[in-house]
Amino acid sequence: MKITDVKVWLVEGVKYNWTLLKIFTDTGLTGVGEATNWPGSPIVYHAARHVGERITGMDPMKTDFIWTKLYRDLNWMGPYGASLCAISGIDMALLDLKGKALGVPCYELLGGAFRQDIQLYANYWFTGGGHNATDYAAQAKKVKDAGFTGLKFDPFAHTNYLYGEDLSSSLTLTPAQQDLAFHVSKAVRDAVGPDFDIMIETHAMLNHRVAVKMAQRLAELDITWYEEPAGPESADTLRAMRERIPAGVSICVGERHYTRHGIRPLLEKQVCDIMMPDITRCGGPSEMKRMATMMEAYNVLLAPHNPNGPLSTLASAHVCAAVPNFFRQEFMFNDVPWRDTVITHPIADMIHDGHLRLSNRAGLGVDLVEAEMEKHPGILTPKPGFYV
């Protein structure tokens, strides 16, 4: 069996473009994958097309060989970024194809299932109101009523717009902005009650002093984790923050850390309790499984980052099924209506009481519907504003 073609689509998503792809072979067997990232999705789109050309003629069953060759060849462009997104999508599609060739779900290729019900937490649930305690509380209650037991949000992201400031340039918050972020967070805690996971995101958009101060304030709300208190550039910086943030507050990082090589210093310096690699960025399902195995050696939990398209959701769930150190998987609570029409089996049918129930269908368990994707082409001009 040989790869004959790789086709790539940009599809509009609720936050940004999805980069979806399909591998074709000379036997008629196909596999589907996702390479979504933002910003710069047109760059990822063209990278995926280029990487697809590089694997044409190869044996699609040699998944690890192809991953390693692509990673080593494209490392000259840098080990991360658009080329690794393309590798991630190709790896996902190859595993899907291999599962379909063998008649088994992807989680069987990753070692077999510890579980088939994957516990989710909700993100993007707060889009129906303003950045105030009342609206956030009402929307958080809807998440709980839907059967979820956890949610995530960034209480800092919109305070800058309310006060006419640009948080992205200042990396600070005024006392009034700090109070607003805390009161919104407390309203969410009061709305969902004590037995509910609350994950606080910072997007690494706070300076060291403010990030530590807000972690200390939010500790009284018994938050499940404090996400990205510093950027991905230095494990030493994260280690310094870990020493100042209250011991009862777990730190989660990883959406901007890639491959097993990229997370090694974080694990060795013990800067986090939970890691959240993104399957469309970190190297795909094969690499996420390898990362999770490294994390297990340091007693660190896996909670995949997933603000992406439907294939990312499914592929992440297959990895989560196949590792012992799984904690939660991110899920977009509000999404575009065509999320479930661009695939052959709707994700909505798989969601039960805040869990995604994986089927026994081969591969990822779905195919892409080309005609539906083409009805919703990706937006090539970036939307203004800050995305959370």
ABEGO torsion letter per residue (X at the ends): XBBABBBBBBBBBAABBBBBBBBBBAAGBBBBBBABBOBGAAAAAAAAAAAAAAABGBBAABAAAAAAAAAAAAAAAEABEAAAAAAAAAAAAAAAAAAAAAGBBAAAAAGEBABABBBBBBBGAAAABBBBAAAAAAAAAAAAAAGBABBBBBAAAAAAAAAGBBAAAAGBBBAAAAAAAAAAAAAAAAAAEABBBBBBBAGGABBAAAAAAAAAAAAAAGBABBBGABBAABAAAAAAAAAABBAABBBBBGAABBEAAAAAAAAAAGABABBBBBAAAAGEAAAAAAAAAAAAAAGBBBBBBBABBAAAAAAAAAAAAABAABABBBBBABBBAAAAAABABBAAAABBGGBBBBBABBEAGBBBBAAAAAABBBBABBBBEBBX
